[in-house]
């Protein structure tokens, strides 16, 4: 399976974790997570090394986890600190622990080599802490679909006209060219629709009476975090592309958590520069987002069903697939890099490499 281990993944919103045991599954690995009495989040392998009972079936003893079968107890680092009925604790009595960080009310977990877990690499945007912007967490969309297909959808402006005709798109954008930039670490696809009727979302929240200029910028951060920058402005202003803050601008954020090969959780939220502090607007936006994201869910789950069937021929790629194609290639490269260990340059090589 094409999992990139050395990356920060979203385990859940901060509000999802308390001083109770919670099982989380990421990339086919079962993890037990909880908050300590001090408020930090712990993540341990959810499998007792004795008889393999999930630790999430046990209970908390202070900040330690007690197995529900024979009472073996593990601390926050995964080390066994008690075996009832014996004094010695063998070195093999431990469970793996995972680095965890909480940022912007989101809990991130590192699934790979813990020595490479750098908190500075956690996804962030300056708008999270900008008083001119409002951050609102939405829900968790559960999809019976491979995470790569979900991520491809999030770097693809072209589908909006056809999948979301009443919410995020309309027919005016069907033949508008899509621009793609794959040079940097973040893949970007975008387009502007000039002097057109506002889409349903901005008819409701933009207050526009006439035609608008609107944009979609899709940013895909590997392995699977997406930012969709979309908005509208009165067409008469002839807004420059770099002046999007002058319009009604929204960032829809999608944090994809691969649960298994055919199951992905998409935790979505938004940042906006309009209706700041108005929670009724947040609720109304949530309702429209849920309509749009359920439209994506229907498409992606139908694709997953078809991929599971015998294929008569290979799927084709067309002009709009530049972003998704590069995305798949980069994921393969990252997976291949993690599959081997680079020992560095040899000290006394017995070969000569000509470039």
Number of C-alpha atoms within 10 A of each C-alpha: 8 16 21 22 16 18 21 27 23 27 27 20 19 17 9 12 20 16 17 15 21 18 18 18 15 20 18 13 12 18 24 22 27 24 20 18 11 8 11 14 22 25 25 25 22 24 20 24 17 13 10 11 16 19 30 26 17 19 17 19 11 11 18 19 26 25 25 16 15 15 15 23 25 25 21 20 16 20 18 23 17 17 18 9 9 7 9 9 14 9 8 10 18 23 20 13 22 22 21 21 19 18 13 13 11 16 20 23 22 24 21 16 13 12 8 10 19 13 15 7 9 17 15 11 10 7 15 16 12 11 11 13 19 21 21 18 16 21 14 17 17 16 22 22 25 23 26 22 17 24 24 19 20 24 27 24 23 22 17 21 19 14 18 20 16 17 20 22 23 19 16 16 21 15 10 13 15 18 15 19 13 13 9 7 10 16 20 22 24 21 19 19 20 20 17 17 20 28 23 17 17 20 15 14 14 21 11 16 10 13 16 25 21 28 21 24 22 26 21 25 18 18 24 25 22 26 23 23 20 22 27 29 25 22 18 11 11 12 18 8 10 7 8 18 15 14 20 20 22 23 21 19 21 24 23 25 24 25 22 19 16 17 20 24 26 24 21 22 19 22 21 23 19 17 16 15 14 10 12 10 14 20 13 12 17 19 12 16 21 15 15 19 16 15 13 20 18 13 15 20 19 13 15 17 12 11 12 9 8 7 9 6 6 6 6 6 10 6 8 17 16 18 23 22 12 15 24 16 10 15 18 14 14 17 16 12 12 15 10 8 7 8 6 6 7 8 6 6 8 7 7 6 6 4 3
